[in-house]
Amino acid sequence: MTLILVLISLVVALIFGLMPITRTRLPVLLGLSILAIFAFQPALPVRYLDFWLPTTSITIAVASWAFTLESKKNWARDDWLTVAIIVGMILVLGLNRYLQNSLPFTASRPPNILQITSAIFLSSIVVITVYLVTKKNGKWPIIAIGLILLIFLILKIPVLSYWVSFFLHKLTDQYSGAVSADDVRWLGFSYIAFRLIHTIRDYQAGRLPQVTLAEYVVYIIFFPTLTAGPIDRIERFILDLRQPFRLSSDDLVEAGRRLALGLFKKFVVADALALIALNGINAWQVRTAGWAWILLYAYTFQIFFDFCGYTDIAIGMGRLLGFKLPENFNQPYLKPNLTQFWNNWHMTLTQWFRAYYFNPLTRALRSWNRALPVPLVILIAQTTTMVLIGLWHGINGNFILWGLWHGLGLFIHNRWSEWTRPHFAKLSFPWQRVIQGGGIFLTFHYVALGWAFFSLPNPSSSWHILLKLFGFV
Amino acid sequence: MKNPILYVIILLFMISMLTACSQKDRQALVVEEYLTALVAKDSTRLTTLTCSDWTPSALNELNSFQAVTASLQDMSCRITGVEDEWTLVVCSGDIVTSYNGENQEIDLSVRTYQVVFEGGEFLICGCR
């Protein structure tokens, strides 16, 4: 997200926070989130795709709510009014097409109004079908999650996204010679997918609280957290949403502090470090081990300040809107071991994976008829979790290697800690501090070396930089 | 929740009124958007404003601006005629390019753009 968009969002959030609204808080938040999902979507080389993708995000959110509606009860009057607001806003944004100097809510000229109304009609058919046909039990939750993951795979696997782009270019009668796997950039879908899967799984387990359509859609596309999280849980989110909200001086001060910190971290520190951070070009240009370490350290801190900065901005904006969003970072580079690093880096992501993958997998492996040894269960669970987290970032060999690097590191730490715990407790306090300091140093460098896979486009570049770091080339 | 419906209706009405205030033909606007995308080196935008036959030429033209800093000066486009399925658009003003401190002006009026209506959009499909 650009600085301009961030600043505009801040101003909007501040105006919203200062307005004495109570009854219309939810519909206004809904309207703002719908506007934001269109405004934040970058322009795409496929004609109208930057209009259809946000529309599809909203349709999927509505369909998911219809899917998770307990006992398929009748829609309330407020839910129908929410549908009217959503449809109305999409139509208004579509009418942007007919303005000579179009309003800055869509990345490019929207499709014509006939196409938009047809799409709304088709979306309604999809939502009604989901509402009438699907059930809580059996195969339906699996199908729903499978479809979400299928979209995710299409967006992340270059070959698939290339062919989707090619197909879309043909559909819109555009020149297909410039097709690229990067054409289909669906803003926020990764985070939307996490929220959707969380609600579907919780619905399946009977844990999902009953929410109105407006509450659900606002949760799924909440604009401060759309592009970079944090990944909130719906039961926590709606507590804040349902509270009457009036912006206090404490909220203003705390929001201001987080926003100032976030803007400084992201747009000053991270963007400055990006000038010398390790990348696919300078990895091959660097000549000495010393400079290779500087590039690596620059990337290590750039990625932290970039991500942490966005989180601070999201939390600050959320505070202006009356939401105390969960924290995502807690000094991860100062943790003495890899387990604690991952408990303090992108915390909402690790909590999500722990809840919806790691714990269920561990339980399943331990309850097999043939009992697997506990260390093997831990190895499988940790490495596969980290590989999946790597693949979530991108589906290529380097992200798999990054996932394996951390998965194996976690397993080694798990076994080491099991073995040394009784011995560590017998050490005097000064020695414990020394070992802790050594742990921080080692953990930081282990994570930093792992970024050699994350930051570079292919294994050969990563291998080259690793050799360069230790003076072998 | 009745008020939000009213707001949306008012917004729809206002947008409708704004659409009636359009002072320039869409064909001329498309050429202006094309030239804006060209100097901004925005290939993403450029490919959505051109027909599939003209896109390779447009991308070549965009590549020719990669090494320079370019901007538009006093650009204004208007329709000058219709020929078969083509609407002819001519622009006034200049593209100002800068390289290593040296400026060059490219007169926009020497070109006539051919705009075609295809797939519900006006697209640039050639120039003379």
Interface residues (C-beta under 8 A of the other chain):
Chain A: R23 T24 P27 V28 G31 A43 L44 P45 V46 R47 R77 D78 L81 T82 A84 I85 G88 M89 L91 V92 L95 N96 Y98 L99 Q100 S108 R109 P111 N112 Q115 T172 D173 Q174 Y175 S176 G177 A178
Chain B: M1 K2 N3 P4 I5 Y7 V8 I9 L11 L12 I15 S16 L18 T19 C21 S22 Q23 K24 L29 D42 S43 T44 R45 T47 T48 T50 C51 S52 D53 T55 P56 L59 E118 G119 G120 E121
